[in-house]
Amino acid sequence: MMLVINLVGLTFGLTVFLLIAQYVRSEFSYDSQHANADRIHVIEFHARISEQEMLAPIVSAVIPEDLSREITDIESYTRLSLVDDTRPMRAGGVSFLERGLGVVDSTFFRIFDGYEVIQGDRETVLTQPNSVVLSEEAAHRYFG
């Protein structure tokens, strides 16, 4: 009986250790594909509303701009806004719903330089109004 209890305890302990190790590994490798990953930081909104704590990477669009004027150590910033729902799109007479859309600043690819740009210049790709960057999968949907 003691052997079974010891084996169950050992199995449980090893399982918990492996789960924690996987979590820590994931946290330390987050965004590590970018050259300056150790210098990329996120501004988060932290509040308590009706006894409920809220923590989210959501701030007013002017906050990064104001912070960069006041804190001279900020080299650059970019804002990212993800669209939560699906949007109807049309390409070549075919209609479909597109998910996973986002809006970013022109500095996005300078900060997040680990993403491959297949066509175009990563320095100028988002400098013009109404510019768009497509994943390879989305480009095939739109242009075949």
Secondary structure, 3 states (H helix, E strand, C coil): CHHHHHHHHHHHHHHHHHHHHHHHHHHHHCCCCCCCHHHCCCCCEEEEECCEEEEECCCCCCHHHHHHHHCCCCCCCCCEEECCCCEEEEECCEEEEECCCEEECCCHHHHCCCCCCCCCCCCCCCCCCCCCCCCHHHHHHHHC
